Amino acid sequence: MELDRDEERILAGERGETRQKMLELLVALGKVFGAERLVPIKSAQVSGASYKTIGEYGLQWLSSLDAKAVVPAVLNPIGMPRGRWQEMGVDPDFAQKQQAVVAAYERLGIGIECTCTPYYLRETDFGDHLAWSESSAVSYANSVIGARTNREGGPGALAAALVGKTPCYGLHLEQNRKPQLVIDVKADTKNWSIADYGALGYHAGKLAGNRIPYITGIRPDKDQLKGLGAAMAATGAVALYHVAGITPEAVKRPFDLTGLDTIAVESAEIRKLFKEIPVDAVAVGCPHCSPAELEEIARLLIGKVVSMPFYIFASQGVIDNNLRTVDAIEKSGARVFADTCMVVSPVMEQYEAIMVNSGKALAYVPDMCAAVARIGTIEECVRVGTE
Ligand code: F3S
């Protein structure tokens, strides 16, 4: 890999041992993936934040580092809402360990706004190079914004935050962003909800695997794209997708689809994912809710009282900017929690069956919470959670 003078100095240890090690890690990654150089990044989003996933070893490693992020960086969701962990029923021992992980990241200059939707907090533009790691955030950045990021592992994203650069390979390069198969949706999608798009993503991710799909026959809005991409990243390894006439690169670039496999998806394949099974909790906000989603939930919950634990997850920034909406939601007994989610919080393991409106949660809840997952629209979630 070709390194500039500044990078050589970091490698020689002139900017401290931590930055030296971080650059060694980035160079090693770059060599594995054939990068010719590093590229400066606009921001980083760092996974490996929940004590549930990184454990004691991860905490010790983080505590051994000594440098500050040189670009805006944000943490992925953690195992609890920082300010309301007691209310969520988080075990005090876990909370203490989780607080230590957050403090370790804070010391490194990583923003402790723990979210998978950093794009609601900071402007990210078409063509920006990023080092983000949470799969739905990566999918949204690449596909909906047209920014460029590989799906970084936690250490790779942290290293990029501390150095301000990432190896230039994979989705940072224009030639690697072309569609690799066509998914043709044969359904009347006019009244589709986020849950319908999540279910489509759940199915389409399995079809696409790690290929870049070009999807035709749908007209999702941005929240629906968020749900679609999150689910495709969960059941496949889709870090970038294009939607004909909707996503920015599909609009700006005339892709040549000649010779690509085309797979048709019928409405029945999506509908069969919606099963009516009893649940003992409802959890929405995977990925974290947008302001528009919070408003919709508030509208549906006004005048109602929840009959089972009803969780809504959003970033602290979105909550702070929508306090009246959040108040309206919480009058029903539902709780809007920041920093965490139904997959990374150990609290969710107490339930046997959880209702969600997300294709990604449908895929992850069974493994991560050992619970059955049921998908439904937000209207159905509210109906089931208040009956
Ligand atoms: Fe975000 Fe948690 Fe879903 S990190 S995408 S809310 S699994």
Residues whose N, C-alpha, C, O or C-beta is under 5 A from the ligand:
A	BS01	F3S	P77 C116 S136 G285 C286 P287 H288 C341 V343
